[in-house]
């Protein structure tokens, strides 16, 4: 007797966000990437559709004195540090799907670039490389509001994805994204209730739900990724079973989270039993990304070229039906 | 908790006059208002507006024609006259027919044969009453036995168990107090009758007939019913306190993920 495969029937798919606009769509990108759209849990092809591949966005950072791990900087190419436009061109060489432009230089302690300067840097990056672009502020909420508004205004029509909106300050960013046709990253601190509430608050400003991408603020392998997974899973099941306010694609800043852990950056000499740091670092990043994919993350923001190439191979394998 | 908005009913004077004079304004206003306040269906019932059965058919057609274009919600066609319901179903647009409710059929063979065949033909859903020609039973077990018969008859006609909304019939607590706990017991058991489980529904306002504080009784019973497996109620979505309780039951039963604005989300179907 044939075994009957039980399948879940879900009420609705995840919404599809369009990242980047081509010339026909009013932008200058080489392509427009469809993000999300899953009709089932990640890669359960037998049960429902997974129409769009998860994408990898490679980080380009604007800070000149970047205090990243030496091996990581060398793997990217030391010549790109402090030169975001050249770095952006390299993103395409690595084979990443998009650029994750991190405006760390806007932070008063890390370069104090003005909003105008940041807007210009963003335009330079857009001119240097035609991949779709995700932009994030410095993380300093005192300056990010004005910086991101300037960036959003200067890039109207490019369908960027801009972050981060948080419950404490989201209004000006929503307004800027709304008026300029960009998507917005809604970030909540590993808390599904705040995640949902923030999406509601953003939608109350008339932002279409299709233009919100959730950042659940995942952690790295070794630092509570299991908890992050459970939050992503709960949100995704809630969305598939009918919760419209959670039915958005997800983004994760995997590079940032992985490379701040000592398992990624500690010297080989200090922890010889952990193996070569040059291999261990990208492995830590790639494994974290792999866990995020299983939680339903649609956009992986990553740093190390080897980790990026490795996770892209895994995505291709996972997408085979 | 799904809400079948009860206000477009000829027992209300404005609706009765609207039907009799074929003046659509009151029906349109109430349909829109109930949608805005968080209904999942708009119930259409001519009630005492019609003097004879022939009029019921015409009244139902007119009500569907008036209400369907002004709401995105599916309709619940509420009549004891099945010719009227069938005439109404003919007018429902394709996109909404699968969610349309026939309201209702009791556990009487002839009526079940007619209604389930109609539901199978149109592909719509049915409210089933756990009563037969003898009336409403007192005990939970008798209600459940009738529910089983309804499920079995629906199945034979090709209507799936999850297209049924079984109503174990609550009676006014001021005169028939005994029924309230029996209905709760019946709700829980009805959910175990078939796989997929049938849906359950109550004509909620009935529990508080002729009591002074109806809203209090209604919303208390709603919460108790929800805990026993109640899926939908025919109720007044203008009752804010009731709607707040309905929203809260979904949180406390872990059916919806909590957010501070959960009541607003519950009432706004586009969220």
Interface residues (C-beta under 8 A of the other chain):
Chain A: X192 X193 X194 X196 X197 X200 X201 X203 X234 X235 X238 X243 X244 X245 X246
Chain B: X256 X257 X258 X259 X260 X261 X264 X265 X270 X271
